Every structure is written in C-alpha cells, then in structure tokens.
C-alpha cells in the first residue's frame, strides 16, 4: 500500500510568507488588522507577537463543504489541450494546458512538486518540468515557462538547480528567479546563488558558497536546500535559506551534507545548536527555514521510522527553542495561520491511535497539533488515504493548503473495478482553511500511475497539487487513467499532462 513518503531526490519549495512589505507584485486582497512584530525579548529568541499577514481572497467562495458525503465518480473523457471541461461530480472547471508528446516528445510535463512555487509573484508566469527520464528520442526536457494567463508555452529556462524543485521566484520582481548553480570550471568548484531574469536570460551571481565554507569542510559541493526546500522572509524583508554543503560520506544511504542557515541579504551563515542538530546530516534531514524567517525546523533523525516522529525548532541564531511532535519524514509543507504562527502541514501515518490523517497541522509557536482531516478530526474521516501530497505555496494567502490523494483508484471501499463507484478522499483534491479548519473537496484528479507503481508513472503521475500565489488557481498533473472510473487503466507508458483548476474565487480581470 502506498504511503505519502518523502522522495529526497525531488522535493522543493518557495512558499514565502506575506508579512514582509509587498511591492510591485502587490498584496493578496487587503491586510488584516494584526499587530506588528516587536523586538525580541532576548537576543535570538523568536518573537511570539503575531506578524501582519495578507488577508487574501476567500478560496472557499463557490465551493461546498461535503463533509463525509460519498461522491459519485463518473466518467469524463480526457480533454484535448486547451479544452476546458467540468467535473461531472463536483462541478469544478478543469483546463488541460499541455500535450507532452506533441509539445516536447516527452511522456510527462508536470509541476515540479507541491512545495515548489510554480507561479511568479504576479501570476503572469509559471514553470513546469519535463523530465529527462520520460523524454523520447529527439525530445526536450527541462524547466518550461508558461504564460500565466493564456497558459501558452513560452520557452525553456536555462537553469540547473541542485534538484528539480529548488528554484525560487522573487517576491518583488516577477521576472527574477533564484537558484543555486552547482558546477565546475576546470578544477574550480562553484556553488553560486544565482538570480536569472527569466525574460532576458541574464544571470547574476549573488554569492559563491564554496570559498566561504568553514575551514575543514569539503569544498567539492554541491550546496542544496533542506526539504521541503522552503525559504523564509523575516519582518525586515530578509530571505532566509536552510542549506547543506556536500562532500562528506553518505549518511543513512543519502548524500552527506554539512548543514547551515543562510541570510541572503546579510550573507551571514548560521550554525545550529549541536546538542540537537549534528553538523553532518543526510540531505533528507537538512533543516529548513520557518516561513516567518525567524528560525529553522530540524527533523530529528532519531525519530525516523518510529511512531514518535518529531522536529526541533531553532531560533534565528540557530539555538534550540522547543520540540514539536510532528513527523517531517512524511510529506509536509510550511504554512502560516491567521495569528502569524509558523505551521507544518501534511499527512501523518503510523502515529498513536487518533494521530493519523491527511491534513495534520502543527503550530510551531505553541507546539499544538490539530487533526483537521483524519482519525480524530471533526467530522472523523478516518485513517488517511495513501499517496497524499499537500502544498501551501499561496504566499499571498498563506492560511490555505491544498491536498491531493491517490488512495484507492477503484473508489472508496472497493478492491477492484466497480459499477458506479463513489469516493471519500480517494482520487480527490481538497482545500483546507487553517483559519476555520474546514475542508472543501472539489475535484477528481483521475490519475492512476502513482497507484500502479509503474517504473515511469509511479512518481511523475502523482498529484503534485500546486497553488498559485493568490491560491485561486491550482496546477496538477494526471495520466487520466480514471477517465472511466468503473474500469481504471493502469498503463505504465501513459502520458502525464498538466491541468489547471480555476476556482470560483479566481478573478480573471
């Protein structure tokens, strides 16, 4: 049975908070009346004062809270590229925006990952990925940029980040994208923090990590971000990274990294409390920033593969603050609630009874855990559907998260093809409000490849639900094997294309 487990080779995020001063790309629909942050009571201590957030539009407008209702799972033919269809069960509009075989002679074009921010700050551009592993003879692969309004392909972007999802749109300039360029020139190794103007192609190196690493550290690279590859922006507008520098022996079968935090504005490296974070880490346990930019989250390697998974919260100087009982080895993303508290949101499996679910929320300021969709939620959804992926990349609307679930491709409670199947979470995409705790199931994604565990579509056909900057649009990919849910097709060679959902709250003006 599939679980929602982390794939360390291919994860990332740009999910930045909306509390820094917003400029050219603007806000998300008006500001909340939340107190401004004050000076910390002691050096390095994270402030507990809420930070101002952008209110954003109400993404639930026009959606229905179905609760535990079993939804019909009806036929829907795969649309042609550019065609918009209506989900016959939920009434949601879906537009197919790629034809991977015709466009690039590639069997897949997909969002990079739910925790990777596909859309730029004003939603005029977004990026999809065409994998090299699914490219056919004479085909194309790479980071493909699209028009954010017409959904037309524009061009491939010449970048080579440390992993496919490790690219980050600027919050002020819609044309600027950041990534760490790991490469060699002769015998000289580079790990360059690079800004590229995606319109002109001009690249600017902002910082080279290799010559500035501490004495005694290997200088063979690469420099990579920690999962979920989040960045943080603090109240001063400073961009905070969680990084690791490679070149040390493998740890737990993964690339070994010396870990550190980095402030892009001040170019200051931060080294974590060694009582809680060993200098050498597997890439899957590299600490990542709090969305507020006020510190870092460090998964506890000792809790991996246990029922007591936990994370350590570190302040802006890398000092230990608290322990939170959340298993960051499962898929998760960073988010914020209306009070300005940093959150972790994702699925939890194999926890103590009542602690499992598809949407579990950890408040990293208080340590409180909420089960919003799971065994102890209200209503009680039960043990989580498998293949669950959550994203919270709507940084202008950070109180919303989107979740896509593979679950049972035959419909809920069925073990094989069934006439007139119904679903509860299985094969569905849903939105959850961190403000109200309500969940809105709103579409079937119809992808079967992740369930089939096929060599090609196992990974690329999973539901990488990706929110736009405002949250009003959602990208997802599908092999459309459930065009007829009464007879699902498990085809390991099925093409995987990308679709966009325009929520009723989306304003096209």
C-alpha positions in Angstrom: 0.0 0.0 0.0 1.4 3.4 -1.0 2.1 5.9 1.7 2.9 9.6 1.4 6.6 9.3 1.8 9.3 11.8 1.1 11.3 11.5 -2.1 14.5 13.3 -1.2 15.9 13.4 -4.8 13.0 15.5 -5.9 11.5 18.0 -3.5 11.5 21.7 -3.0 9.5 24.9 -2.2 9.2 28.5 -2.5 6.4 29.3 -0.1 7.2 32.6 1.3 5.2 34.5 3.9 3.2 37.6 3.1 4.1 39.7 6.0 7.2 41.5 4.6 6.5 44.8 2.8 4.9 43.8 -0.5 5.9 45.9 -3.5 5.4 45.6 -7.3 3.6 42.3 -7.1 1.2 43.7 -4.6 -0.9 42.1 -1.8 -3.5 39.4 -1.8 -6.7 41.4 -1.3 -6.2 43.6 1.7 -4.5 43.4 5.0 -5.6 42.0 8.3 -5.5 44.1 11.5 -2.8 42.2 13.2 -0.2 43.8 15.5 3.3 44.4 14.1 6.2 42.4 15.4 8.1 43.8 18.3 11.8 43.5 19.3 12.5 40.1 20.7 12.6 40.0 24.5 16.1 38.5 24.4 18.7 38.2 21.7 17.9 35.4 19.3 14.6 34.5 20.9 11.8 34.1 18.4 9.0 36.7 18.8 5.6 35.4 19.9 3.9 38.6 18.7 1.8 37.9 15.6 3.1 39.3 12.3 0.9 41.1 9.8 -0.5 38.9 7.1 -2.2 39.5 3.8 -5.9 38.6 4.1 -6.2 37.2 0.6 -9.5 36.2 -1.1 -11.8 33.6 0.4 -10.9 30.4 -1.6 -14.0 28.6 -0.3 -16.3 31.1 -2.2 -18.4 29.0 -4.5 -17.2 25.7 -3.0 -19.2 23.3 -0.9 -18.3 21.5 2.3 -19.4 17.9 1.6 -18.2 16.6 4.9 -18.3 12.8 4.8 -20.6 12.5 1.8 -19.6 9.8 -0.6 -19.3 11.5 -4.0 -20.2 9.8 -7.3 -17.1 9.1 -9.5 -18.4 9.5 -13.1 -16.9 9.2 -16.5 -15.1 12.1 -18.0 -13.1 11.8 -21.3 -9.6 13.3 -21.3 -9.9 16.8 -22.7 -7.8 18.0 -25.6 -5.0 20.5 -25.0 -6.6 23.9 -24.3 -10.1 22.4 -23.7 -12.0 23.2 -20.5 -14.2 20.5 -19.0 -16.4 20.4 -16.0 -16.0 17.7 -13.3 -19.4 15.9 -13.5 -19.5 15.2 -9.8 -18.1 18.4 -8.2 -18.9 21.0 -11.0 -15.2 22.2 -11.0 -13.7 23.6 -14.2 -10.5 21.9 -15.4 -8.4 23.0 -18.3 -5.7 20.8 -19.9 -2.7 23.0 -20.7 -0.1 20.5 -22.1 0.2 17.8 -24.6 3.6 16.5 -23.6 4.1 14.1 -26.5 3.1 16.7 -29.1 4.8 19.6 -27.4 8.1 18.1 -26.4 8.2 14.5 -27.5 8.2 13.7 -23.7 5.8 11.4 -21.8 5.5 13.9 -19.0 5.1 17.6 -18.3 4.3 18.4 -14.6 4.5 20.8 -11.7 7.9 20.3 -10.0 6.3 19.5 -6.6 3.5 20.8 -4.3 6.1 22.6 -2.1 7.7 24.3 -5.1 6.3 27.6 -6.1 5.4 27.3 -9.8 3.9 30.8 -10.2 5.7 34.1 -10.0 4.6 36.9 -7.7 2.0 38.5 -10.1 0.9 35.2 -11.6 2.0 36.2 -15.1 4.3 33.2 -15.4 4.6 29.7 -14.1 7.1 26.8 -14.5 6.5 23.1 -15.3 9.1 20.4 -15.6 9.7 18.0 -18.5 11.8 15.1 -17.0 14.8 13.7 -18.8 13.7 10.2 -17.7 10.5 10.3 -19.7 11.9 12.1 -22.7 11.6 10.2 -26.0 14.3 10.1 -28.8 14.8 13.6 -30.1 12.6 15.1 -27.3 13.1 18.0 -25.0 13.4 18.2 -21.2 13.9 21.0 -18.6 12.2 23.9 -16.9 9.4 25.1 -19.2 7.9 28.6 -18.6 4.3 29.3 -19.5 2.1 32.4 -19.8 0.2 32.7 -16.5 -3.0 34.0 -18.2 -3.2 32.2 -21.6 -1.3 29.0 -20.4 0.8 29.1 -23.6 4.3 27.7 -23.5 6.9 30.5 -23.8 10.3 28.9 -23.6 12.7 26.6 -21.6 14.6 28.4 -18.8 18.3 27.7 -18.8 18.8 26.8 -15.1 20.3 23.8 -13.3 19.3 23.9 -9.6 20.5 21.3 -7.1 17.3 19.5 -7.6 14.4 20.0 -10.0 12.3 21.9 -7.4 15.0 24.2 -6.0 14.0 27.4 -7.8 12.5 30.4 -6.1 10.6 33.3 -7.6 11.4 36.8 -6.2 8.6 38.5 -4.2 9.0 41.9 -5.8 10.2 41.3 -9.4 8.1 38.9 -11.4 11.0 38.3 -13.8 13.5 37.2 -11.2 14.1 33.6 -10.2 16.8 32.3 -7.8 18.6 29.0 -7.7 22.0 27.6 -6.6 24.1 26.7 -9.6 26.4 23.9 -8.7 29.1 23.4 -11.4 32.8 23.3 -12.1 35.1 25.4 -14.2 38.2 23.4 -14.8 39.3 22.3 -11.3 37.3 25.1 -9.5 34.0 24.0 -7.9 31.2 26.6 -7.8 28.0 26.7 -5.8 26.7 30.1 -6.9 23.5 31.6 -5.6 22.3 32.9 -8.9 19.5 35.3 -10.0 18.2 34.9 -13.5 15.9 37.3 -15.4 13.6 34.8 -17.0 12.6 37.2 -19.7 16.1 38.2 -20.9 18.1 35.2 -19.7 20.6 37.5 -17.9 22.2 35.8 -14.9 23.7 37.5 -11.8 25.8 35.6 -9.2 24.9 36.9 -5.8 27.1 34.6 -3.6 29.5 31.8 -4.1 29.3 29.4 -1.1 32.4 27.2 -1.8 35.2 29.6 -0.9 33.2 30.8 2.1 32.6 27.5 3.8 34.2 27.0 7.2 37.8 25.7 7.4 37.9 21.9 7.3 34.7 21.4 5.3 35.0 19.6 2.0 34.7 22.0 -0.9 33.5 19.6 -3.5 29.8 20.6 -3.4 27.0 20.5 -4.0 25.1 23.1 -1.9 21.5 22.1 -1.6 18.3 23.2 0.3 16.6 21.3 3.0 13.3 19.6 2.4 10.6 20.9 2.0 13.0 23.4 0.4 11.2 26.3 2.0 12.6 29.8 2.2 11.6 32.3 4.9 11.3 36.1 4.8 11.5 38.0 8.0 9.9 41.3 9.0 12.9 43.1 7.6 12.4 41.5 4.2 15.5 39.3 4.5 15.4 36.0 2.7 16.4 33.0 4.9 17.7 29.7 3.5 18.3 26.3 5.0 21.3 24.7 3.3 23.8 21.8 3.3 27.2 21.6 1.7 28.1 18.1 0.3 31.4 16.3 0.0 31.2 14.2 3.2 30.4 10.4 3.2 26.9 9.3 2.8 24.7 9.3 5.8 21.9 6.8 6.1 22.3 5.9 2.5 21.9 9.6 1.4 24.1 12.4 0.3 26.0 13.7 3.3 25.9 17.4 4.0 27.3 19.9 6.4 24.3 22.0 7.3 23.9 25.7 8.0 21.4 28.5 7.7 22.0 31.5 5.4 20.6 35.1 5.3 20.7 36.2 1.6 20.5 39.9 2.5 23.3 40.0 5.1 25.2 37.0 3.6 25.6 35.6 7.1 25.9 31.9 7.8 24.2 30.5 10.9 25.3 27.2 12.5 22.8 25.2 14.5 22.7 24.1 18.1 25.0 21.0 18.1 23.1 19.5 21.0 20.1 19.0 18.7 21.5 19.1 15.1 24.6 17.2 14.2 26.8 19.2 11.7 26.7 16.3 9.3 23.2 15.4 8.1 21.6 13.3 5.4 20.0 15.5 2.8 16.6 14.4 4.0 17.2 15.9 7.5 18.7 19.2 6.4 17.0 21.9 8.5 14.7 24.2 6.6 13.5 27.8 7.5 10.4 28.8 9.3 8.2 30.6 6.9 8.4 33.7 9.1 12.2 33.9 8.6 12.6 33.8 12.4 14.4 30.5 12.6 14.6 26.9 11.3 13.0 23.5 11.6 15.2 20.5 12.1 13.8 16.9 11.7 15.0 14.6 14.4 16.9 11.7 12.6 16.4 9.5 15.8 12.7 9.5 15.3 12.7 8.3 11.7 10.6 5.2 11.0 9.0 5.4 14.5 5.6 6.4 15.9 7.2 9.3 17.7 8.4 11.5 14.8 9.4 15.0 15.9 11.1 18.2 14.9 13.3 20.7 16.7 12.5 24.4 16.4 15.6 26.7 16.3 15.7 30.5 16.6 17.2 32.9 14.2 20.7 32.3 15.8 20.3 28.5 15.4 19.6 27.9 19.1 17.1 25.3 20.3 13.6 26.7 21.3 11.2 23.7 21.5 10.3 20.2 20.3 7.2 19.6 18.3 5.7 16.1 17.8 5.3 16.1 14.0 6.8 13.5 11.7 8.6 15.6 9.0 9.8 12.4 7.3 6.3 12.2 5.8 5.3 14.7 3.1 4.8 18.1 4.6 4.9 21.8 3.8 5.3 25.0 5.7 2.4 27.4 6.2 1.0 30.2 8.5 -2.2 30.7 10.4 -4.1 33.9 10.8 -2.3 34.7 14.0 1.0 34.7 12.2 2.3 31.4 13.7 4.6 29.2 11.7 2.9 25.9 10.9 3.8 22.5 9.4 1.0 20.8 7.4 0.9 17.3 5.9 0.0 13.7 6.3 0.8 11.5 9.3 0.9 7.7 9.3 1.7 5.1 11.9 1.2 7.5 14.8 -0.6 6.7 18.0 -4.3 6.0 17.5 -6.1 9.2 16.6 -2.9 11.0 15.5 -3.1 10.0 11.8 -4.6 11.9 8.9 -4.3 13.5 5.5 -4.2 17.1 7.0 -2.4 17.3 10.3 -1.3 20.8 11.4 1.5 21.6 13.9 1.7 25.1 15.4 5.4 25.6 15.7 4.9 28.6 18.1 2.8 26.7 20.6 3.6 23.1 19.8 -0.1 22.3 19.5 -1.2 19.6 17.0 -4.6 19.7 15.1 -6.1 16.8 13.2 -8.2 18.5 10.5 -8.7 15.6 8.1 -8.1 12.2 9.8 -8.9 9.8 12.6 -9.7 12.4 15.3 -11.0 15.3 13.1 -14.5 16.7 13.1 -16.0 15.1 11.2 -14.0 11.9 11.5 -12.5 11.0 8.1 -10.6 8.0 9.4 -7.1 6.7 8.6 -5.5 8.7 5.8 -5.8 7.9 2.1 -2.4 7.0 0.7 -0.3 8.9 -1.8 -1.2 12.1 -0.1 0.6 15.4 -1.1 -0.1 18.8 0.4 1.1 22.2 -0.8 0.8 25.7 0.7 2.6 27.9 -1.9 -0.1 30.7 -1.9 2.2 33.2 -0.1 -0.4 36.0 -0.5 -3.0 33.7 1.1 -0.9 31.6 3.5 -3.8 30.3 5.6 -4.9 27.8 2.9 -3.5 24.4 1.9 -4.3 22.1 -0.9 -4.1 18.3 -0.8 -4.3 15.7 -3.5 -4.7 12.0 -2.7 -4.2 8.8 -4.8 -5.9 6.5 -2.4 -8.0 3.7 -4.0 -8.3 4.2 -7.7 -11.4 1.9 -7.8 -13.4 4.2 -5.5 -13.6 4.2 -1.7 -14.0 0.8 -0.2 -13.5 -1.1 -3.4 -10.8 -3.6 -4.2 -11.4 -3.8 -8.0 -13.4 -2.4 -10.8 -16.9 -1.5 -9.6 -20.0 -0.2 -11.3 -20.9 3.3 -10.1 -18.0 3.9 -7.7 -18.1 6.6 -5.1 -15.3 8.4 -3.3 -14.4 9.9 0.1 -10.9 11.4 -0.2 -9.7 8.7 -2.6 -8.7 10.3 -6.0 -9.8 13.7 -4.8 -8.2 17.2 -4.4 -9.3 19.3 -1.5 -8.7 22.7 0.1 -8.3 23.2 3.9 -8.6 26.5 5.7 -6.1 26.9 8.6 -8.4 29.7 9.9 -11.7 27.8 10.1 -10.4 24.2 10.0 -13.0 23.4 7.3 -12.1 21.3 4.2 -13.6 21.6 0.8 -13.4 18.5 -1.5 -13.8 19.9 -5.1 -12.5 17.7 -7.9 -11.3 14.2 -9.0 -7.8 14.2 -10.5 -8.2 10.8 -12.3 -4.5 9.8 -12.1 -3.7 6.1 -11.6 0.1 5.8 -12.3 1.1 6.5 -8.7 -1.1 3.6 -7.6 0.3 1.2 -10.2 3.8 1.7 -9.0 4.8 1.7 -12.7 8.5 2.5 -13.4 7.7 5.7 -15.3 4.4 7.0 -13.9 4.9 5.9 -10.3 6.5 9.2 -9.4 5.5 11.5 -12.3 1.8 10.6 -12.2 1.4 11.5 -8.5 -0.8 14.5 -7.8 1.6 17.5 -7.4 -1.1 20.0 -6.4 0.4 23.4 -6.6 -1.3 26.6 -5.5 -0.9 29.9 -7.4 0.4 32.9 -5.5 -3.1 34.0 -4.6 -4.3 30.4 -4.2 -7.2 31.0 -6.7 -5.7 28.6 -9.2 -4.2 25.1 -8.8 -1.9 23.1 -11.1 -2.0 19.3 -11.0 -0.8 16.5 -13.3 -2.6 13.3 -14.3 -2.3 10.3 -16.6 -6.1 10.3 -16.8 -6.2 6.6 -16.2 -9.6 7.1 -14.5 -11.4 8.6 -17.4 -13.9 5.7 -16.8 -13.6 5.0 -13.0 -15.6 1.8 -13.4 -12.7 0.4 -15.4 -9.4 2.2 -14.4 -6.4 1.9 -16.7 -3.0 1.1 -15.2 -0.7 2.0 -18.1 3.0 2.4 -17.2 3.5 4.2 -20.5 0.6 6.6 -20.2 1.4 10.3 -20.9 1.2 12.6 -17.9 0.0 16.1 -18.7 -0.7 19.2 -16.6 -4.1 20.7 -15.9 -5.2 23.9 -14.2 -8.2 24.5 -12.0 -9.6 28.0 -11.8 -11.5 28.2 -8.5 -14.8 30.2 -8.4 -12.8 32.8 -6.4 -10.4 33.4 -9.4 -10.8 36.9 -10.8 -9.7 36.9 -14.5 -9.8 40.7 -14.7 
